[in-house]
């Protein structure tokens, strides 16, 4: 079994590698549930329907040219491509890549308390199929 310590993920967004800016990264993948319960059933019957995904991230804010603060502000509400790998190395059977096209739903540029590190949380929601790739 190949366990992973999640400490050096690869995160690419719209052609820019933001891996060094990211502090927290979660890719959520699920299916909507459709109720198929009919008269006479005594238990809810559900079927999996459309899939959905979102990516929620927290980055250390940096307003210089190649970092999140300079680039994400103008992408809010726009479609964007991303790629994520658990480890910042080649795609393999034990290091799959996840990619897709989504819409940057939000990216608040400034939030925090006095004396805290200025971080930026953002969310990308599905606008296309989530792809998982690996090579053996």
N, C-alpha and C positions, 0 to 999 in steps of 0.2 A: 504494500500500500504506500502510495506517495502522498504524504501529507504536505501541506503548504503553510508556511508562515507568511502572512499577508503584510509585507513590509516594503515591497519594491515593485508595485504594479506599473504596467504601461498604460497610459491614457493619451490618446490622440483625438483631437477634435478639429474638424475643418482644416486638416492639413498641418496642424501645429501640435507638437509633442508637449503636453502639459504635465507629464509625469512628475517632475520635480516640484510642481506647485500643489499637488493633490495631497490632502491629509486624510480624507475619508471618501470612500467610493463604494456605492451599492448599486447593483444592477438587479432590478426586480422583474420577474417574468411570470405571467399568470394567464389563466383562461377565464373568460366570463362564464358564469353558470346560468343556464336556461332551465326554468322550471317546466318539467314535462308531467307533473302530477295530474292525474285524471280522477274522475268520480270512481269510487270503489277502492282506490289506493289508500293504504293506511300509513304510508311512509312517503316523504318527499322523494320524487324521482328527478334527478338533475342530469343534464348533459353539458359537456364542455362545448363552448361555442367559440367566438372570436378570441384570439390571443391578444394580449396587451403587454407592454413593457414600459418601464421608465428607468432612468438612471439618475440617482441623487448623489451629488458630490459636494465636498467641502474643500476649498482651496485656500492656501495662505495668500492673501491679497498682495498683488504686486502690479503697479500701474505702468511699468515700463513696457516697451514695444512688444516683446514676445511672450508676455505673461497674461494670465486670465483677466486682470483688471482692464487692460488696454483693449482686449479683443472681444470679450463676451458681451459687453454693454450693447454693442451694435447688432449682436446676433439675436437678441430677445425677440421672440415671435417669428423667427426665421427657421427654415429647415437647415439642418446641419448633419454632417456625417461624423460618426465616431468609431473608434476601435478601442477595445479594452482587452488586456491580457493580465491574468493574475500575477505573472512574473514578467519583469522587463527583460525578456529574452525571446528567442524565436518561438513561433507557434509549433507545439508538439502535442503528442497524445496526452501528456500530463500538464500542458500549459496551453489550453485552447484559447482561441481569440473569439471575441464576441464583437459584432459590428452591426451597424444599422443606420438608418436615416431617421432623425427625430426632429422635433421642434424644441428649441430652447424656450421653455415655459417661463422661467424666471431666473434672474441673476442680480439680486440686490447688491449694489456696488459697495455700500458701507453699512456695517452693523457690528456692534460690539460694545463692551463696557470699558470703563476707564482702566487703563493698565493692561488690557488684554491684547493679544495678538489680533490684528485685523484680518478676519477670515471672510470668505465669500462662499455662501452655499448656493448651488444652482440645481435645477431640475430639467432634464430632457425627457420629453414624452414621445411615445411612438408615432411615427408618420410613415412607417414601412415595416417590413419584416425584420425581426431580429435573427441574425445568422450566427451560428456557432461553427467554427472550423478548427480542425486539428490535423496534424500529419503524423503518420506512424513511422 
